[in-house]
């Protein structure tokens, strides 16, 4: 199956989100406030318990003035 040849991108994205938050010295609560969601949602994303939507990923990219593809780098 083709899918087996790809890394777990949700896991990569969750790590990159946490790295982004920490690099800006933001708590989960403050990060959530900035992007317009709950702290619990951020926790679930960072712990790979929930999959981020494309729209949320694009919103975060826009807020932090980043290219969305940086979240896929590992």
C-alpha positions in Angstrom: 0.0 0.0 0.0 1.3 3.4 -0.9 0.5 5.0 2.5 3.0 2.7 4.2 5.9 4.4 2.5 5.2 7.8 4.1 6.1 9.0 7.6 3.4 9.8 10.1 2.9 13.4 9.2 0.5 14.1 12.0 3.2 13.1 14.4 5.7 15.4 12.7 3.2 18.3 12.7 2.5 17.8 16.4 6.2 18.0 17.2 6.7 21.1 15.0 3.7 22.8 16.6 5.2 22.2 20.1 8.6 23.5 18.8 6.9 26.6 17.4 5.1 27.3 20.7 8.2 26.8 22.8 10.4 28.9 20.5 8.0 31.8 21.1 8.1 31.1 24.8 4.4 30.6 24.9 2.4 28.5 27.3 -0.2 26.2 25.8 -2.8 28.5 27.2 -1.3 31.7 25.6 -0.7 29.8 22.3 -4.4 28.7 22.3 -5.5 32.2 22.9 -3.5 33.5 20.0 -4.8 31.0 17.5 -8.3 30.9 18.8 -8.8 27.5 20.4 -8.7 25.8 23.8 -5.6 24.8 25.7 -6.9 21.2 25.8 -7.0 21.2 22.0 -3.3 22.3 21.9 -2.4 19.6 24.3 -4.2 17.0 22.2 -2.4 18.2 19.1 1.0 18.3 20.7 0.5 14.8 22.1 -0.7 13.5 18.7 -4.1 12.6 20.3 -6.0 14.7 17.7 -5.3 15.4 14.0 -5.1 19.1 13.1 -7.3 20.3 10.3 -5.7 21.9 7.2 -7.6 25.1 7.9 -6.2 25.3 11.5 -2.7 24.7 10.1 -3.1 27.5 7.6 -4.4 29.8 10.3 -1.4 29.1 12.5 0.9 29.7 9.5 -0.7 33.0 8.7 -0.7 34.2 12.4 3.0 33.4 12.8 3.9 34.4 9.2 5.2 31.0 8.2 5.0 28.9 5.1 2.7 25.9 5.9 5.2 23.4 4.6 7.5 24.0 7.5 5.2 21.9 9.7 5.9 18.9 7.5 9.7 19.1 8.0 11.3 16.4 10.1 
